[in-house]
Amino acid sequence: MNKIIEVAFGNQNLKSAYFKLKEGKFEEKQLSEFIDRAINDLKINPFCGIKIPRRLWPKEYIQNYEITNLWKYNLPNSWRLAYTIVSDEIKIVSIILEWMTHKEYERRFGF
């Protein structure tokens, strides 16, 4: 039996922000298309991103989402998407925690 693969947002605010991008200016619409592409890739292979070592995990991800793993998906134009994966016997869910510019990513992860 193959597992069901899904993609979800870490919280309702993030989900709302994603749908707002689709109605925004050109840059926002473009970013929503990049995120759509990431979502499609994650539905095919949840492990397609780059695993982030535990020592680099932002404290707020651990506190807010109780993550046990953290992944980064590189979007075009130097955008980054952070996600975690949860699974059980039936399904695998990639949970999008946030997207950010590369500069924001460097700040968040202390580079």
N, C-alpha and C positions, 0 to 999 in steps of 0.2 A: 504494500500500500504506500503510495506517495503521500508525503505530507502536504497539507494546504499551506500555501505561502501568501501572506498578506503584508500590507504596509499600512501603518497607522501614524498619527501625529501624537507627540508626547502630551499635548493638552489642547483644550478647545481654543485658546488664544492663538496658538500656532496654526491650527487648522483654519481659523478665521483669517489670519494674516496671509496664508497661502491663497485662499479664495479671493482676497482683496487684490493680490498681485495680478490676477487675471483681468481685473477691471482697471488697472492702473495705466500709467504712461508706457511708452515703448519699452523702457528698461525693465519695468516691473513685469510686463507681459513676457518679455524675453526670459527673465529669471524664472517665471512660473513654468515656461517651456523647459528650461534646464532641469527644474525640480521634477516635472512630469517625466522626463527622460530617466532621471535617477530612480523614480518610483517604478517605472517599467523595468529597469535593470534589476532593482531589488526584488521585484516579483519573480524574475527569472532565477536570480542567484543572490540571496541575502548576504552572501559572503564576498560580494564583488568589490567591496570597498577595501580600505587599508586599515588593519587593526591597530589601534592606538595603545601603547603600553600603559599599564595601570598607573605607573608613577606620574604620567602626564594628565590623568583624568581631572577635569575641573571639579572642585569640591561641590559646586552647586548641582552638578549632574548626579553625584553620589547621593546628596541630600534630597533632591527633588524627585529623582527617578529611581533611586536604589539600584543603579545599574550594576551588572556583573560583567559587562563587556562594553567596549566602545569602538566604533568604527567611523572612518572618515571617507566620504565620497567626494572626489574632486569634480566640481561642476566647471563648465566653461567660464572664461573671463575671470579666472582666479577666485571664484566663489567656492565655498566649502559647505558640505552638508554633514552634520554629525548625527549618528544614529546608534541605537543599541538593538540587540537581537534577543528576543525571548522565544522559548519554544517548549512544547510538551510533546506527547506521543502523536498528536493529531496535526498540529500546525506550527509553523514558524512565522513570527511577526517581526518585521523590521520597524522599529519605532523611531521616527524622525524627532530629534531633540531640538535642533535649530539649524538654520543656514546662516552663513556670514561671509563677509569678504575675507580675502586672505589676510589682510591686516588685522581684522577683528579676530580671526582664527589664531594668528600668532600671539595676540594679547591674551586671549582666553586660555591658550595652552602654554603660555609662558616662554615663547621662543624669543 
